[in-house]
């Protein structure tokens, strides 16, 4: 049996890498990858907590399924916006787009 500390440690590593990717990267695709790492960490946390504290409704895995569905839709919309931005501007530098007035 896997101890609960291992998945929670993996959640912390994934969340840290995702937060670093969101805060330190300029390229919007890399920021999107960081957001996906954060969403993956949240899904793993839901499954881990669902296994640690059993629920008769199995809410941890069910919420994770909804999280995966929302993450897939978020990726599609974000990539469409990034592609449109690339077609109009020629690059996808996120910090330059935010500071442009």
Residue frames as qw, qx, qy, qz and C-alpha x, y, z in Angstrom:
[[0.000, 0.888, 0.459, 0.000, 0.00, 0.00, 0.00],
 [0.380, 0.475, -0.024, 0.794, 1.24, 3.47, -0.87],
 [0.287, -0.475, -0.490, 0.672, 1.54, 5.83, 2.06],
 [0.171, 0.892, 0.419, -0.006, -0.52, 9.02, 1.79],
 [0.285, -0.770, 0.170, 0.545, 2.62, 11.14, 1.96],
 [0.455, -0.065, 0.625, 0.631, 3.81, 10.10, -1.52],
 [0.232, 0.648, 0.596, 0.414, 0.80, 11.36, -3.52],
 [0.173, -0.947, -0.222, 0.157, 0.66, 14.50, -1.40],
 [0.449, -0.546, 0.344, 0.617, 4.35, 15.10, -2.08],
 [0.381, 0.235, 0.655, 0.608, 3.70, 14.64, -5.80],
 [0.044, 0.865, 0.485, 0.118, 0.82, 17.13, -5.55],
 [0.312, -0.857, 0.029, 0.409, 3.17, 19.65, -3.93],
 [0.452, -0.264, 0.528, 0.668, 5.82, 19.14, -6.62],
 [0.280, 0.499, 0.668, 0.475, 3.27, 19.44, -9.45],
 [0.076, -0.929, -0.361, 0.035, 1.68, 22.53, -7.91],
 [0.395, -0.716, 0.190, 0.543, 5.09, 24.14, -7.38],
 [0.409, -0.027, 0.616, 0.673, 6.16, 23.45, -10.96],
 [0.163, 0.689, 0.630, 0.320, 2.83, 24.75, -12.26],
 [0.193, -0.930, -0.197, 0.242, 3.03, 27.92, -10.19],
 [0.419, -0.503, 0.379, 0.654, 6.59, 28.50, -11.37],
 [0.362, 0.259, 0.684, 0.578, 5.48, 27.98, -14.97],
 [0.048, 0.847, 0.509, 0.146, 2.67, 30.49, -14.62],
 [0.273, -0.922, -0.061, 0.267, 4.67, 33.16, -12.81],
 [0.447, -0.579, 0.420, 0.537, 8.09, 32.91, -14.45],
 [0.487, 0.190, 0.672, 0.525, 7.38, 32.23, -18.13],
 [0.163, 0.444, -0.080, -0.877, 6.62, 34.82, -20.76],
 [0.239, 0.055, -0.767, -0.592, 5.46, 32.56, -23.58],
 [0.638, -0.109, 0.143, -0.749, 1.71, 32.00, -23.36],
 [0.837, 0.069, -0.503, -0.204, 1.91, 28.32, -24.33],
 [0.462, 0.149, -0.723, 0.491, 4.31, 27.68, -21.45],
 [0.293, -0.155, 0.415, -0.847, 1.98, 29.56, -19.10],
 [0.797, -0.022, -0.202, -0.570, -0.84, 27.31, -20.33],
 [0.718, 0.108, -0.674, 0.134, 1.27, 24.24, -19.56],
 [0.116, 0.177, -0.640, 0.738, 1.82, 25.63, -16.04],
 [0.576, -0.103, 0.153, -0.797, -1.92, 26.05, -15.59],
 [0.847, 0.044, -0.437, -0.298, -2.46, 22.47, -16.73],
 [0.482, 0.160, -0.744, 0.434, 0.09, 21.28, -14.16],
 [0.219, -0.139, 0.483, -0.836, -1.87, 23.11, -11.47],
 [0.761, -0.012, -0.094, -0.641, -5.10, 21.49, -12.64],
 [0.760, 0.135, -0.635, 0.003, -3.42, 18.08, -12.68],
 [0.203, 0.177, -0.713, 0.647, -2.21, 18.64, -9.12],
 [0.495, -0.096, 0.275, -0.818, -5.74, 19.52, -8.05],
 [0.836, 0.061, -0.359, -0.411, -7.07, 16.34, -9.66],
 [0.607, 0.157, -0.724, 0.289, -4.47, 14.20, -7.94],
 [0.074, -0.175, 0.580, -0.792, -5.27, 15.89, -4.64],
 [0.693, -0.067, 0.016, -0.717, -8.98, 15.12, -5.09],
 [0.843, 0.081, -0.514, -0.139, -8.28, 11.45, -5.78],
 [0.403, 0.217, -0.712, 0.532, -5.83, 11.20, -2.86],
 [0.296, -0.146, 0.458, -0.826, -8.25, 12.77, -0.40],
 [0.794, -0.001, -0.193, -0.576, -11.02, 10.55, -1.76],
 [0.763, 0.105, -0.631, 0.091, -8.89, 7.48, -1.01],
 [0.204, 0.207, -0.656, 0.696, -7.85, 8.70, 2.44],
 [0.330, 0.150, 0.538, -0.761, -11.37, 9.56, 3.55],
 [0.031, 0.224, 0.894, 0.387, -13.77, 7.16, 1.83],
 [0.390, 0.201, 0.159, -0.884, -17.09, 8.67, 0.86],
 [0.540, 0.278, 0.787, -0.108, -20.12, 6.55, -0.05],
 [0.521, 0.787, 0.201, -0.263, -20.79, 8.86, -2.99],
 [0.748, 0.036, 0.314, 0.584, -17.18, 8.65, -4.26],
 [0.159, 0.963, 0.155, -0.154, -17.02, 12.41, -4.65],
 [0.362, -0.659, 0.445, 0.486, -13.22, 12.54, -5.14],
 [0.411, 0.017, 0.750, 0.519, -13.11, 10.56, -8.40],
 [0.276, 0.748, 0.595, 0.103, -16.34, 12.16, -9.64],
 [0.048, -0.948, 0.000, 0.314, -14.99, 15.66, -9.06],
 [0.395, -0.451, 0.588, 0.542, -11.77, 14.63, -10.78],
 [0.430, 0.386, 0.730, 0.364, -13.74, 13.55, -13.84],
 [0.139, 0.933, 0.332, -0.030, -15.42, 16.96, -13.95],
 [0.296, -0.805, 0.272, 0.436, -12.02, 18.60, -13.47],
 [0.478, -0.104, 0.686, 0.539, -10.57, 16.71, -16.45],
 [0.332, 0.667, 0.620, 0.245, -13.54, 17.74, -18.60],
 [0.036, -0.977, -0.118, 0.174, -13.20, 21.40, -17.63],
 [0.417, -0.606, 0.449, 0.507, -9.42, 21.27, -18.20],
 [0.496, 0.204, 0.690, 0.486, -9.92, 19.86, -21.70],
 [0.207, 0.858, 0.443, 0.158, -12.36, 22.64, -22.58],
 [0.256, -0.907, 0.089, 0.322, -9.99, 25.23, -21.09],
 [0.514, -0.303, 0.562, 0.573, -7.11, 23.98, -23.24],
 [0.416, 0.508, 0.632, 0.411, -9.18, 24.19, -26.41],
 [0.036, 0.961, 0.270, 0.035, -10.32, 27.76, -25.71],
 [0.391, -0.798, 0.243, 0.390, -6.88, 28.94, -24.56],
 [0.539, -0.109, 0.604, 0.577, -5.09, 27.46, -27.57],
 [0.333, 0.703, 0.538, 0.324, -7.66, 29.05, -29.90],
 [0.119, -0.984, -0.071, 0.112, -7.03, 32.44, -28.29],
 [0.502, -0.584, 0.429, 0.472, -3.25, 31.95, -28.45],
 [0.537, 0.225, 0.629, 0.515, -3.44, 30.95, -32.13],
 [0.194, 0.879, 0.387, 0.201, -5.57, 34.00, -32.95],
 [0.304, -0.908, 0.126, 0.261, -3.12, 36.21, -31.06],
 [0.578, -0.297, 0.542, 0.533, -0.21, 34.69, -32.96],
 [0.464, 0.511, 0.582, 0.430, -1.93, 35.28, -36.30],
 [0.066, 0.956, 0.242, 0.152, -2.60, 38.94, -35.55],
 [0.315, -0.914, 0.236, 0.097, 0.56, 39.89, -33.63],
 [0.625, 0.609, -0.479, 0.095, 3.17, 37.45, -34.90],
 [0.339, 0.235, -0.797, 0.442, 4.26, 36.25, -31.46],
 [0.638, -0.570, -0.455, -0.246, 2.70, 35.15, -28.18],
 [0.355, 0.154, -0.522, 0.760, 4.69, 37.08, -25.60],
 [0.351, -0.670, -0.654, -0.025, 2.23, 37.34, -22.73],
 [0.375, -0.567, -0.265, 0.684, 3.89, 40.12, -20.75],
 [0.125, -0.064, 0.319, 0.937, 4.07, 42.39, -23.77],
 [0.211, -0.464, -0.678, -0.530, 0.37, 41.84, -24.49],
 [0.400, -0.676, -0.568, 0.246, -0.62, 42.66, -20.92],
 [0.331, -0.538, -0.092, 0.770, 1.42, 45.87, -20.77],
 [0.178, 0.224, 0.506, 0.813, 0.37, 47.10, -24.23],
 [0.144, 0.551, 0.493, -0.658, -2.09, 50.02, -24.06]]
